[in-house]
């Protein structure tokens, strides 16, 4: 990588959340809610760091180990931000548990980047199925712990769309299909923003009826 990771992150005022996404095909209407904006920034940063990891995996020698380690550190920090943002509002342990689930998700996501880079299709398929399992586990856990969260049939499909578009972007980069990589990455950004909206709306819904927060 020619520039440090922090230089990449600070390229835009306010972080990667300020990158224009006018070409995204997702409907991502904005909300003034503070938590919505925060989760949007966090999840958009997540998609960008995953893209950076994928790009690093396609460098000679499967990339720079220290650079990849630093990116994983960023992704884990983002996971903590997601969980802590929810925990600070609900204060029922849900956010802390979510951090653990997301850690497993990230572990398999970076393995997908590695497997695609070396052409291991079978391993990639297995790992994508594991990501879908994490999606199901996370969204149903949200429902089980907090009765006022949006039904998992609303959140889980968006989570899965995020997974599919992210993997498609990773595969496009491996094929040196840079146009396809950009297109799929824009889709993943759109889905990440939609997921942020759903999570924030769910938290606000729970707070509107404190008796439902268990």
Residue, then its C-alpha position, 0 to 999 in steps of 0.5 A: x500500500x502506497x499510503x498509510x491506512x490512516x491517511x486513506x481514512x482521513x482523506x475525506x473530512x469526517x472519514x469515509x462517510x463523506x465519500x459521495x455515493x451518488x451512483x448507488x442504486x439503493x434508496x438511502x433516504x437520510x434521517x436526522x437521528x444521531x444514532x442513524x448518522x453514527x451507524x451509517x458512518x460506522x457501517x460505511x467505514x466497514x465496507x471501505x476497510x473490507x475493500x482495502x483488505x481485498x485489495x491488499x490480498x491481491x498484491x504480490x505474495x498475498x499482500x503485506x501482512x502488517x497492512x492486513x493486520x492493521x485493517x483487521x484491527x480497524x474492522x474489529x474496532x468498527x465492530x466495537x463501535x457498532x455494539x457500543x453505540x447500541x449498548x449505550x442506548x439500550x444498556x441491557x447487554x445486547x450491544x456487548x453480545x453483538x460485538x462477539x457475534x460480529x467478531x466471528x463475522x469479520x474472521x470469516x469475511x477476511x478468510x473469504x478475501x484470502x480464499x478468493x485471492x488464491x482461487x479456492x472456490x470451494x472454501x469461498x462457498x463454505x465461508x459465504x454460507x457461514x456469513x449467512x449463518x452469522x447474519x441469521x444468528x445476529x438478527x434473530x439474537x436481536x429479536x430474542x433479546x429485544x422484543x421491540x426490534x424490527x422482525x428479523x425478516x426485515x433486517x436479515x435480507x438486507x444483511x444478506x444483500x450486503x454479504x452478497x454485494x461485498x463478496x461480488x466486489x471481492x471477486x471482481x477485484x480478484x478478476x481485475x474487473x475494476x468496473x465491476x468492483x466499483x459497481x458492487x462496492x457501491x451496492x454494498x455501501x447502499x446496503x450498509x446504509x440501509x442496514x444502519x437505518x434499520x438498526x437505528x430505527x429498531x433501537x429507537x423503537x425499543x426506547x419508545x417502549x422501555x418495558x420491552x427492553x429485556 
